[in-house]
Amino acid sequence: MESQTGDHFIKVALPYQAKVLVKEGEKVEAGTVLAKVRREDFIEVDLPSLLRVSSKKVSHCLEVSLGQEVSCGQVLARKKRLFGKKTVISPVAGKAESLSEERGILKLKVLGGEEMILAPVSGYIDRIEREFLTLKFSAQVFVGKMAFGKDAWGELSLFGGEFFSLSLETKGKVLLMDLLTPVLLAKMEALGAAGVVCQSGKVDSYRDLEMGVIVADEEEYKQISDLVGKKVQILVAEKKLIVSK
């Protein structure tokens, strides 16, 4: 590997309808909230079955308007009977989204919590586009002997040396290890590890991976060992390991 230092760029995906909280040129620290998005879900209420009416008569039983916000326990529909009334209440807080005329199904939109999109490293907002923003940051770049699998991003973590040292804390990490074996690789993939930096291993059999693997030479491997705890990115096509400053 050859080491170089300079500016590097990473794209951070923006979910649909995300609200961006930063501006181009703004300096951000690792962990800064770049954008947030409110997650939504939908549930269906089978009014014909619950009220025991035909789908054509459901609209006459509605107690809420489409687009109206409803609270948990609020009456959604009511059917008058000879002795009393039959009602359907909302199982959740949300909004009356739509009513199927054919099936009589009322769809409720449930508002979930907000998801935060955080800056993975400290740097500057270089560009903001519809589906992603580009973050510029200072990095040390190593060019490996070979790489395969998929591009990966995560915290560089030192492998403990024992098979049983792999745990749920492995998830999302890029593990640094001397020798990569098929058994270790299988367990790391199962635990959701992001990638591996190694010196050697039976690498020819590791082509189809859901994680990134990059092979370093002995000298540069020692340099990388001093960078444990840093955020790193594996770029497979370019055979590069990007280490944030």
Summary of the structure (lengths in Angstrom):
residues: 245
radius of gyration: 26.4
end to end distance: 18.1
largest distance: 87.4
contacts: 751
relative contact order: 0.19
helix: 16%
strand: 50%
